[in-house]
Amino acid sequence: MKISVDRLRRLAPAALRALGCAPDEADLVATHLIEANLRGHDSHGVGMLPFYIASARQGTLKPNTPARLLNDGGAILQFAGDRGFGQRTGREAMDAAIARAQQTGLVLMTLSATHHLGRIGSYGEQAVAAGMISIHFVNVIDFPQMLVAPFNGSSPRFGTNPVCIAIPGGERHPAFVLDFATSMVAYGKARVAYLAGRQFADDVLLDAAGHPTREPRVMFEPPLGALRPIAGHKGGGLIMAAELLAGLLSGGGSAQPAHPRDGGIVNNMTTLVIDPARLVDMQWFAAEYDALVDYVKSSPSPDPADPVQLAGDPERQRRAQRLVDGIEIADGEWDGILAAAAQLGVDVAG
């Protein structure tokens, strides 16, 4: 079914306030979730609300928890999320990193032990809005099961470990925001497909015996399978690199089994924020950016209806369309959202 953006903008913050979030936090988290849906990243959208509500009830998510500064080393900033909403702690840590990069030109920022950060591209968008370049590596711990198998493996050993690279745009072309899971599909996309009763078009998963499959139920019905890493051995290397950079440099830990898995989604993130104005003239930067985008997009496509696009283009197009048409949510997922909100006493009638 298609749900209007206005309805989601009423329901999501109301559910979060009923959960105990302060109004500002509820609005921030709700906006982040809805923007993920608008951009087509439904895996990180309002469908996460039932999980967030359950996590808060079991204590693996702690509402109204800000980012806590651990280490201020000038161009190095380290924060702890203390299981607070990642959408809040991530934004606060990025605000601090951007402000510091305006002074130092370059910042290495880490954020450890925060609850689910959501769509990592939002932090890249935060950087480019301030004229900054950002590079993000994220890992996942505390989830009751690992999700992604290593290359040539069958049993999962990683989370989906997203990577994001964001670069400000030029005068004519918008910013480049590359944001992807290092698995072939995000776990949340498997959840969305499972609840909708759909299979994937390709064999992006492994069943419990390690055989490729397109059936998402292997992630939710025993015996459990795994997601496959992207790009063969190259993706297998990249997912390990994200695990090491995010888990080790942040101090938050890696997916190795000595750490507890209490059932939440805990993220660690290592981020570089770069002020390009410290390196090049920004008028030249913008002109060179636009010229390169023109050149890349001039490559003819075999299908004129499907031209060359750059990272960020599909999200902008989907957002414009979904603001008008509404957001498509599977019946099973929508029922779960309404049930979770109703349990908190929220009026879900419309």
C-alpha positions as CSV (number, residue, x, y, z in Angstrom):
1,M,0.0,0.0,0.0
2,K,1.0,3.6,-0.4
3,I,1.1,5.8,2.7
4,S,1.2,9.6,2.5
5,V,4.2,11.4,3.8
6,D,2.0,13.5,5.9
7,R,0.6,10.5,7.7
8,L,4.1,9.2,8.4
9,R,5.1,12.6,9.7
10,R,2.3,12.4,12.2
11,L,2.6,8.8,13.2
12,A,6.4,8.3,13.6
13,P,7.2,11.2,16.0
14,A,4.0,10.4,18.0
15,A,5.2,6.8,18.5
16,L,8.7,8.0,19.5
17,R,7.3,10.5,21.9
18,A,5.1,7.8,23.4
19,L,8.3,5.7,23.8
20,G,9.8,8.4,26.0
21,C,11.8,10.5,23.5
22,A,12.0,14.2,24.1
23,P,10.2,16.1,21.3
24,D,13.4,17.2,19.6
25,E,14.8,13.7,19.5
26,A,11.5,12.2,18.4
27,D,11.3,14.7,15.5
28,L,15.0,14.1,14.5
29,V,14.7,10.3,14.5
30,A,11.3,10.4,12.7
31,T,12.6,12.8,10.0
32,H,15.7,10.5,9.4
33,L,13.5,7.4,9.0
34,I,11.0,9.1,6.7
35,E,13.8,10.6,4.6
36,A,15.2,7.1,4.2
37,N,11.8,6.0,2.8
38,L,11.6,9.0,0.6
39,R,15.0,8.2,-1.0
40,G,14.1,4.6,-1.6
41,H,16.1,3.1,1.3
42,D,13.0,1.5,2.9
43,S,15.2,-0.9,4.8
44,H,16.2,2.0,7.0
45,G,12.8,3.8,7.1
46,V,9.8,3.7,9.3
47,G,9.8,-0.1,9.2
48,M,12.5,0.1,11.9
49,L,10.0,1.5,14.4
50,P,8.8,-1.9,15.8
51,F,12.4,-2.9,16.3
52,Y,13.3,0.4,18.0
53,I,10.3,0.1,20.3
54,A,11.2,-3.5,21.3
55,S,14.8,-2.5,21.8
56,A,14.0,0.4,24.1
57,R,11.7,-1.9,26.1
58,Q,14.5,-4.5,26.5
59,G,17.1,-1.9,27.3
60,T,19.4,-2.2,24.3
61,L,18.3,1.2,23.1
62,K,18.3,4.2,25.5
63,P,16.2,7.2,24.4
64,N,17.4,10.7,25.3
65,T,21.0,9.8,25.3
66,P,23.4,12.4,23.6
67,A,26.8,11.7,22.1
68,R,29.4,11.7,24.8
69,L,32.9,13.2,24.1
70,L,35.6,10.7,25.0
71,N,38.7,12.3,23.4
72,D,39.3,15.8,22.0
73,G,42.7,15.6,20.3
74,G,42.3,18.6,18.0
75,A,42.0,16.9,14.6
76,I,40.9,13.7,16.4
77,L,37.4,13.6,18.0
78,Q,36.1,10.4,19.7
79,F,32.5,10.0,20.9
80,A,30.5,7.3,22.6
81,G,26.9,6.8,21.8
82,D,26.0,4.8,25.0
83,R,23.2,3.0,23.1
84,G,21.4,6.2,22.3
85,F,19.5,6.7,19.1
86,G,22.2,6.7,16.4
87,Q,20.2,9.2,14.4
88,R,20.8,11.7,17.3
89,T,24.3,10.7,18.3
90,G,25.5,10.4,14.7
91,R,24.2,13.9,13.9
92,E,25.7,15.4,17.0
93,A,29.1,13.8,16.4
94,M,29.0,15.0,12.8
95,D,28.1,18.5,13.9
96,A,31.2,18.6,16.1
97,A,33.4,17.0,13.4
98,I,32.3,19.6,10.8
99,A,32.8,22.5,13.1
100,R,36.3,21.2,14.0
101,A,37.2,20.6,10.3
102,Q,36.4,24.2,9.6
103,Q,39.2,25.1,12.0
104,T,41.7,22.3,11.3
105,G,40.9,21.3,7.7
106,L,40.8,17.6,8.5
107,V,39.2,15.6,11.3
108,L,39.2,11.9,12.1
109,M,36.0,11.3,14.2
110,T,34.9,8.0,15.7
111,L,31.6,7.1,17.3
112,S,31.3,3.9,19.3
113,A,28.5,1.9,20.9
114,T,25.6,3.8,19.5
115,H,22.3,2.3,18.6
116,H,21.4,1.9,14.9
117,L,22.7,4.8,12.9
118,G,20.2,4.4,10.2
119,R,21.0,5.6,6.6
120,I,24.7,6.5,6.6
121,G,24.2,8.7,3.5
122,S,22.4,11.2,5.8
123,Y,25.7,12.0,7.5
124,G,27.4,12.4,4.1
125,E,24.6,14.8,3.2
126,Q,25.2,16.6,6.4
127,A,28.9,17.1,5.5
128,V,28.3,18.3,1.9
129,A,25.7,20.7,3.1
130,A,28.6,22.3,5.0
131,G,30.9,22.2,2.0
132,M,32.9,19.2,3.4
133,I,33.9,15.8,2.0
134,S,33.3,12.9,4.3
135,I,34.2,9.2,4.3
136,H,32.5,6.8,6.7
137,F,33.1,3.2,7.7
138,V,30.6,1.4,9.9
139,N,30.4,-2.0,11.6
140,V,27.6,-3.8,13.5
141,I,27.8,-5.6,16.8
142,D,25.3,-6.8,19.5
143,F,22.9,-8.1,16.9
144,P,21.9,-11.7,17.9
145,Q,23.1,-13.1,14.6
146,M,25.8,-12.1,12.2
147,L,24.4,-11.5,8.8
148,V,27.0,-11.6,6.0
149,A,29.3,-14.5,5.1
150,P,32.9,-13.9,4.2
151,F,34.0,-14.5,0.7
152,N,34.1,-18.3,0.1
153,G,32.4,-18.8,3.5
154,S,28.9,-20.0,4.2
155,S,28.3,-19.0,7.9
156,P,27.9,-15.3,8.6
157,R,30.7,-13.4,10.3
158,F,29.9,-9.7,9.6
159,G,27.1,-7.1,9.8
160,T,26.3,-5.3,6.5
161,N,29.1,-2.8,7.3
162,P,28.1,0.2,5.2
163,V,30.6,2.6,3.5
164,C,29.7,6.2,2.5
165,I,31.7,8.7,0.5
166,A,30.2,12.2,0.0
167,I,31.7,15.0,-2.1
168,P,30.1,18.5,-2.6
169,G,28.7,19.3,-6.0
170,G,29.4,22.0,-8.5
171,E,27.3,24.9,-9.8
172,R,25.2,22.7,-12.1
173,H,25.3,19.3,-10.6
174,P,24.4,18.2,-7.1
175,A,26.6,16.4,-4.6
176,F,28.0,12.9,-5.0
177,V,26.7,10.8,-2.1
178,L,27.8,7.1,-2.4
179,D,26.2,5.0,0.3
180,F,26.1,1.2,0.2
181,A,26.1,-1.9,2.3
182,T,29.1,-4.2,1.7
183,S,26.6,-7.0,1.3
184,M,24.8,-7.6,-1.9
185,V,21.6,-6.3,-0.2
186,A,21.1,-4.7,3.2
187,Y,19.5,-6.9,5.9
188,G,16.6,-4.4,6.0
189,K,15.9,-4.9,2.3
190,A,15.7,-8.7,3.0
191,R,13.3,-7.9,5.8
192,V,11.2,-5.7,3.5
193,A,11.2,-8.4,0.8
194,Y,10.3,-11.2,3.3
195,L,7.4,-9.2,4.7
196,A,6.1,-8.5,1.2
197,G,6.4,-12.2,0.2
198,R,8.9,-11.4,-2.6
199,Q,12.1,-13.0,-3.8
200,F,15.1,-11.1,-5.1
201,A,15.9,-11.1,-8.8
202,D,19.4,-12.5,-8.2
203,D,21.0,-15.0,-5.8
204,V,22.0,-12.4,-3.2
205,L,21.8,-14.8,-0.2
206,L,23.1,-18.1,0.9
207,D,21.0,-20.9,2.4
208,A,22.1,-22.7,5.6
209,A,24.1,-25.1,3.5
210,G,25.9,-22.3,1.7
211,H,24.1,-22.5,-1.6
212,P,23.2,-19.3,-3.4
213,T,19.5,-18.3,-3.2
214,R,17.2,-15.4,-3.9
215,E,14.8,-16.4,-1.1
216,P,14.8,-13.9,1.8
217,R,13.2,-16.3,4.3
218,V,16.6,-17.9,4.8
219,M,17.4,-14.8,7.0
220,F,14.3,-15.2,9.2
221,E,13.3,-18.8,9.3
222,P,15.5,-21.6,10.7
223,P,17.9,-23.0,9.5
224,L,19.3,-19.5,9.0
225,G,21.5,-18.6,6.0
226,A,23.5,-15.5,5.2
227,L,23.8,-12.4,3.0
228,R,26.5,-12.5,0.4
229,P,29.3,-9.9,0.2
230,I,29.5,-7.6,-2.9
231,A,32.0,-8.0,-5.7
232,G,33.5,-11.4,-4.9
233,H,36.9,-11.3,-3.2
234,K,37.1,-7.5,-3.6
235,G,33.9,-7.1,-1.6
236,G,35.1,-9.6,0.9
237,G,38.2,-7.4,1.5
238,L,36.1,-4.2,1.7
239,I,33.7,-5.6,4.3
240,M,36.7,-6.7,6.4
241,A,38.3,-3.3,6.0
242,A,35.1,-1.6,7.2
243,E,35.0,-4.0,10.2
244,L,38.6,-3.2,11.2
245,L,38.4,0.6,10.7
246,A,35.1,1.1,12.4
247,G,35.5,-1.5,15.2
248,L,39.1,-1.0,16.1
249,L,39.7,2.7,15.7
250,S,36.5,3.6,17.5
251,G,37.3,1.3,20.4
252,G,33.8,-0.1,20.1
253,G,34.9,-3.6,19.1
254,S,34.4,-6.0,16.2
255,A,32.1,-8.8,15.3
256,Q,34.4,-11.4,17.0
257,P,32.3,-13.6,19.4
258,A,33.9,-12.6,22.7
259,H,31.6,-9.5,22.7
260,P,28.0,-9.8,24.0
261,R,25.1,-10.1,21.5
262,D,22.2,-8.8,23.5
263,G,19.8,-8.4,20.6
264,G,20.2,-4.7,19.7
265,I,21.8,-3.1,16.7
266,V,25.0,-1.4,18.0
267,N,27.0,0.5,15.4
268,N,30.6,1.9,15.5
269,M,31.6,4.5,12.9
270,T,35.0,5.9,11.8
271,T,34.7,9.1,9.8
272,L,37.0,11.4,7.9
273,V,35.8,15.0,7.4
274,I,37.9,17.0,4.9
275,D,37.6,20.7,4.0
276,P,38.4,20.8,0.3
277,A,38.9,24.6,0.5
278,R,42.2,23.9,2.3
279,L,43.5,22.1,-0.7
280,V,42.1,23.7,-3.9
281,D,40.3,26.8,-5.1
282,M,36.6,26.1,-4.7
283,Q,35.6,27.8,-7.9
284,W,38.0,25.5,-9.8
285,F,36.7,22.5,-7.7
286,A,33.1,23.3,-8.7
287,A,33.9,23.8,-12.4
288,E,36.0,20.6,-12.5
289,Y,33.3,18.7,-10.8
290,D,30.7,19.8,-13.2
291,A,32.9,19.1,-16.2
292,L,33.6,15.6,-15.0
293,V,29.9,14.8,-14.4
294,D,29.1,16.2,-17.9
295,Y,31.7,13.9,-19.4
296,V,30.7,10.8,-17.4
297,K,27.0,11.3,-18.2
298,S,27.7,11.8,-21.9
299,S,28.5,8.1,-22.2
300,P,25.7,6.7,-24.4
301,S,23.4,4.2,-22.7
302,P,22.1,1.2,-24.7
303,D,18.7,2.1,-23.2
304,P,17.9,5.8,-23.5
305,A,15.2,5.4,-20.8
306,D,18.0,4.3,-18.4
307,P,20.8,6.8,-18.8
308,V,24.0,7.0,-16.8
309,Q,23.4,8.2,-13.2
310,L,25.8,9.0,-10.4
311,A,25.5,8.2,-6.7
312,G,22.7,10.4,-5.2
313,D,20.8,10.8,-8.5
314,P,18.3,7.9,-7.9
315,E,17.6,9.0,-4.3
316,R,16.8,12.6,-5.4
317,Q,14.5,11.3,-8.1
318,R,12.7,8.9,-5.8
319,R,12.3,11.6,-3.2
320,A,10.6,13.9,-5.6
321,Q,8.3,11.2,-6.8
322,R,7.4,9.8,-3.4
323,L,6.6,13.2,-2.0
324,V,3.8,13.3,-4.5
325,D,2.7,9.7,-4.8
326,G,3.4,8.5,-1.2
327,I,5.6,5.8,0.1
328,E,4.9,2.1,-0.7
329,I,5.1,-0.1,2.3
330,A,4.3,-3.8,2.4
331,D,1.1,-4.8,4.1
332,G,2.9,-7.0,6.6
333,E,5.4,-4.2,7.5
334,W,2.7,-1.6,7.8
335,D,0.7,-3.8,10.1
336,G,3.8,-4.2,12.3
337,I,4.3,-0.5,12.5
338,L,0.7,0.2,13.5
339,A,0.7,-2.6,16.1
340,A,3.8,-1.3,17.7
341,A,2.5,2.3,17.8
342,A,-0.9,1.2,19.1
343,Q,0.8,-0.7,22.0
344,L,2.3,2.6,23.1
345,G,-1.2,4.2,23.1
346,V,-0.8,6.1,19.8
347,D,-3.9,6.8,17.8
348,V,-3.1,5.0,14.5
349,A,-6.5,5.6,12.9
350,G,-5.2,7.9,10.2
